[in-house]
């Protein structure tokens, strides 16, 4: 009996992309708690901003997404989430973190997109 289940190869960029996703969600939470007055609306924004980003990611961008998009649609969702995280860092007065995150996310996204398109 030959088990021929094909498991996708997980590369360094896949791991980096997962870390970028988590960093984006945490960034949006931090932005909500730090940029808005506590307790309200700070707590509300700190919970809802990452929750909305997670929901959008799960519906459209995750490997087991509910709605299947072409690679360009996935890129739009990714730009939205990662761009929001970069803008959150910029708003918090951390432009270096914002720029480094944006550049790393862009390069990783380009590499992943090229792989997905088969180029």
C-alpha positions in Angstrom: 0.0 0.0 0.0 1.5 3.2 -1.1 0.2 6.3 0.6 0.4 9.1 -1.9 -1.0 12.0 0.0 0.7 15.1 -1.2 1.7 17.5 1.6 2.5 21.0 0.5 6.1 22.0 1.1 6.4 24.7 3.7 9.2 27.1 2.9 10.8 29.9 4.7 8.6 32.5 3.0 5.5 30.6 4.2 6.7 30.8 7.8 7.6 34.5 7.4 4.1 35.2 5.9 2.5 33.5 8.9 4.5 35.6 11.3 3.6 38.7 9.3 -0.1 37.8 9.6 0.2 37.5 13.4 2.2 40.7 13.6 -0.4 42.5 11.6 -3.3 41.4 13.9 -1.3 42.2 17.0 -0.4 45.6 15.5 -4.0 46.4 15.0 -4.9 45.5 18.5 -2.1 47.6 20.0 -3.1 50.5 17.8 -6.7 50.2 19.1 -5.6 50.1 22.7 -2.9 52.8 22.5 -4.2 55.3 19.9 -7.8 55.6 21.3 -8.8 56.8 24.8 -9.4 54.1 27.4 -11.7 52.7 28.4 -14.0 53.6 25.6 -13.5 53.6 22.6 -10.0 52.1 23.1 -11.2 48.7 24.3 -13.8 48.5 21.5 -11.3 49.5 18.8 -8.6 47.3 20.3 -10.8 44.3 20.0 -12.8 45.0 16.9 -9.9 46.1 14.6 -8.0 42.9 14.7 -11.2 40.8 14.8 -12.3 42.4 11.6 -8.9 41.9 10.0 -9.0 38.2 11.1 -12.5 37.7 9.7 -11.6 39.3 6.4 -8.4 37.1 6.2 -10.3 34.0 7.1 -13.0 34.6 4.6 -10.9 35.6 1.6 -7.1 35.0 2.1 -6.5 31.9 4.2 -5.6 28.6 2.7 -9.0 27.3 3.6 -10.9 30.5 2.7 -14.7 30.4 2.5 -14.7 32.5 -0.6 -12.1 31.5 -3.3 -10.5 34.4 -4.9 -8.0 34.6 -7.8 -4.4 35.6 -6.9 -5.2 39.3 -7.6 -8.2 39.3 -5.3 -6.1 37.7 -2.6 -3.4 40.4 -3.1 -6.0 43.1 -2.6 -7.1 41.6 0.8 -3.5 41.2 1.8 -2.6 44.8 0.9 -5.7 45.9 2.9 -4.7 44.0 6.1 -1.0 44.6 5.9 -1.4 48.2 4.9 -3.7 48.8 7.8 -1.1 47.4 10.2 1.6 49.6 8.7 -0.6 52.6 8.9 -1.3 51.7 12.6 2.4 51.8 13.4 2.8 55.1 11.5 -0.1 56.5 13.5 1.5 55.3 16.8 4.6 57.4 15.9 6.7 54.5 14.9 7.5 55.2 11.2 10.6 52.9 11.2 8.5 49.9 12.3 5.8 50.8 9.7 8.3 51.1 6.8 10.2 47.9 7.7 7.0 45.9 8.1 5.6 47.3 4.8 8.8 46.5 2.9 9.1 43.0 4.4 5.4 42.3 3.8 5.6 43.6 0.2 8.7 41.5 -0.7 7.1 38.4 0.9 3.8 39.0 -0.9 5.6 39.4 -4.3 7.5 36.1 -3.8 4.3 34.3 -2.7 2.3 35.8 -5.5 4.9 34.7 -8.1 4.9 31.2 -6.6 1.1 31.1 -6.7 0.9 32.3 -10.3 3.5 29.7 -11.3 6.1 32.1 -12.5 
